[in-house]
Amino acid sequence: MVDQKINELAQRLDNAWENRRPIAPLRDSDGLADVIDSYAIQTRWTEMRLERGETIIGRKIGLTSKAVQQQMGVDEPDYGTLWGSRYFAAAHGRAEVPVDLFLQPRIEGEIAFLMGRDVRGPHVTPQEVLAATEAVALSAEIVDSRIEDWRIKLVDTVADNASYGGFSIGAWDHKLTEIDLRLLGLLITKNGEPAAQGIGAAALGHPALAVAWLANKLSSFDITLKAGDIVLSGAVAPTLPAVAGDVFTLEMLGQPPLTVMFT
Amino acid sequence: MLSTQEQTLQQVVRKARAGRTTLPGKNADRGVDLAGAYQIQAATGRDRPLKGFKFGLISAAKQAQMGISTPLYGCIYADMIHSSPVALSDFIQPRLEPEIAIQLERDIAPNALPGDTQRAIGGFVLGIDILDSIWANYKFTAPEVVADNTSGGGFVLGPTLFGSLPGGNLRLYLNGQFQTEGPVAALGDPVQKLQWLAGQVGGLQAGQVIFLGSPAASIPAAAGTLELVDDAGHVLIVKLTG
């Protein structure tokens, strides 16, 4: 795909993000078919935002569950960039999120990594990731799609920054780097009722394996996963739609809960 | 045996509870004292399985307002213990309090020593006290509220048993919005409270749950998501339906 087209599609996604008006799937409207082009659009879009003062505070990994991969007809995850303007700090475990910022938001429960040292692929292993991890926390990711009705295929969601919306993080805990993250359970309560649950193994078999995949994938774009980067390692529980007034509480054994209120 | 005046008050309470209606309280001329009110309370619940007790009016300031110098207590019957979701339509004028409850694992005799009382504590849990009263706007005399089971409505227990009393504050949120908070320290010494209560009611039994009273002002109940959290991050989430 020529640079001009990459630019045009990145601009279209940015307009949809800014105006909160969804657009048609890019595979339909513009014949986007190659995921390499999709990553180029995503990269260009991030550059456009950085020029306007956006910050990169980490990465997110998507399509980490077997069920979602099968639904999308893919056999590997994808990644996007965590933009700092959509980080919702949780004061005393509570974050308020204005629903008007989004087009069609959903919430996911994830295990987040805070990198303590740089990690650069290829050939990074999960054990290397754990050794380079400063702390782990539970995280609420708000996913959102600029594509109408979430009618996404791999090429659409990759271009659309892996359907990034925003995120909040619970308390960072160094001890969690020393437990078997596959078995770490997460419960999401929505408006007072248990609504979704899962364990770490839902993210590619092991959340640290998802982060290792990311480090290796980034190296193919000549990017290093840096000390201080936050990585959301993929949903471990089913995705839940969110509207104004919804209250979600995410709980993990031994950790203080994280409550996200959509206002 | 209840006196004629006590029988009259018992009938008034029974009828209002059954019909879910309120009555004007603060009537000082009912001819029933606090001891008589506790007799009414005990007699009224005689046929229901007892699961524990609640403390009410634990603040010295509120006790002074009511002209008493000790807390009040009420009975918790098995049918008053709920789990989420809780239907507010089952109550007359429900209000909510953030509390800590003690789960007993041994009996406590009326004259138990502090060490035995301590050993009877199986653990502590977060608890929601859903107050309810037949007395309009919770305006009542001490005998009136005691005869009405010390505003006992419903109780919800948290998912985790703690080995010791948590520190810091208890906070209540409704639909994500902060409502009220109070310090756990205001609950006083649990062992002393259990000993006092065991003396009042002729002993406590293993398996019973004792709600220690609220360190914060109660709030009116409304449908939605209720969260009770402490400073350590323990949480009790209850869905309240209309």
Contacts between the chains, C-beta under 8 A, distances in Angstrom:
chain1	res1	chain2	res2	distance
A	93	B	229	7.7
A	93	B	233	6.4
A	94	B	176	7.9
A	96	B	176	7.7
A	171	B	233	7.9
A	189	B	237	5.1
A	191	B	224	7.3
A	191	B	225	4.8
A	191	B	239	6.6
A	192	B	84	6.1
A	192	B	85	6.8
A	192	B	224	7.3
A	192	B	225	3.9
A	192	B	226	6.8
A	192	B	237	5.6
A	192	B	238	6.0
A	192	B	239	2.9
A	192	B	240	7.2
A	193	B	84	7.2
A	193	B	85	7.1
A	193	B	239	5.3
A	245	B	175	6.9
A	247	B	175	6.2
A	247	B	176	4.4
A	247	B	225	4.7
A	247	B	227	7.7
A	249	B	227	6.9
A	249	B	235	6.5
A	249	B	237	5.9
A	251	B	235	6.9
A	255	B	233	7.2
A	256	B	232	7.4
A	256	B	233	2.7
A	257	B	229	7.4
A	257	B	233	6.0
A	257	B	235	4.8
A	259	B	173	7.8
A	259	B	176	7.1
A	259	B	227	6.9
A	261	B	176	3.6
A	263	B	176	7.8
